[in-house]
Amino acid sequence: MTTFADLGINKAYIKALKELEIVNPTKIQEAVIPKLLEIKTDLIGLAQTGTGKTAAFGLPILNTIDTDKPEVQGLIIAPTRELVQQIKKQLFKFTKYCKDKIFVEGVYGGEKIEKQMKALRRTTHIVVATPGRLLDLIERKSVDISNVKTLILDEADEMLSMGFKEDLNKILKHNTAKRNTWLFSATMPPEIKQIVETYLSPNAIKISIDKKSKVNENISHHYIKTKIKDKVEIISRILKRRKKERGLIFCRTKAGTNALTKHLLAEGFFVAALEGDMKQKERDKVMRAFKNEKLSVLVSTDVSARGIDVNNLSFVLHHQLPDQLDYYTHRSGRTARGGKRGQSIALIIPGEMQKVHEAQRALGIKFREMVI
């Protein structure tokens, strides 16, 4: 079995990885890391969420930093505040045993910009940012990205679907001659191809993991036939059977999310809602409780769940199947992360079997019926 030493990672990082219980590289890490350590290049990495992308680009970007230069040399752009915080945390943990200190700063909306401006006055080698906040800081001249050697776009398709296209174009126009750009995405819609053609070298290395399967292969897919009035009862029964497990329940609307959460709380389940009207403080409080395992289940809308990356979620429940197949990929990808297995369970009412067949065809997956 391949080890991180085989990929060319130095001992200090390997020691930190072992502490994080990351011993053997995932497919994307095995494919990407040696290339990025070996040569200065642009790169396109196609892989699902949960496949270990943070280490795949994080270890090579740390390797590019010259700690003698107190300037921003690496820039990582991600779609959500949660993902930015998580990447920053991971990079910090990777560098635990490094002799020379690498300073990483995270910037995102929902927090006072003055606080972030103050933090950026200290030595910073890598900035991890959401597009909107980064652009704001560039325009205020609070961050200088003119010496960036490596720019990474993480979950690029998510950023575009969240409406960041214009912001990304403005950021990518800076400093194009000096840098390498590494783009990571689960899918390759036309807008991503446009970014690749405009800002990446025609010689960019392309790496695609599990090309045929658009959904993580460690997820099993199930449906339960039911009626609208019985959905809440079925969800309760599933949660009772899985008391020691953690999962996510997806609803299409904020109202549906809140109503289901209220019902499940009344039945004594440790659940909380995550939806778009929540203040950032409330959202952070819920996410903290979920990560600390004080909550076993989150009930969420699609938009609110973007960027959630919590290990050891054993199931995802769909109160209704989403209209867009991309959303199904995104939802089900919250489970089976880091090589673990997981289940995706959809509640289907009469007339919705067509959606199941469509998902099977388009995503190359197989649904099995589950009877409760």
Buried (B, 14 or more C-beta within 10 A) or exposed (E): EEEBEEBBBBEBBBEBBEEEEBEEBBBBBBBBBBBBBEEEBBBBBBBBBBBBBBBBBBBBBBBBBEBEEEBBBBBBBBBBBBBBBBBBBBBBBBBEEBEEEBBBBBBBBEBEBEEBBEBBEEBBBBBBBBBBBBBBBBEEEBBBBEEBBBBBBBBBBBBBBBEBBEBBBBBBEBBEEEBBBBBBBBBBEEBBEEBBEEBBEEEBBEBEBBEEEBBBEBBBBBBBBBEEEBBBEBBBEBBEEBEEBBBBBBBBEBEBBBBBBEBBBEEEBBBBBBBEEBEEEBBBEBBEBBBEEEBBBBBBBBBBBBBBBBEEBBBBBBBBBBEEBBBBBBBBBBBBBBBBEBBBBBBBBEEBEEBBEEBEEEBBBEBEEBEB
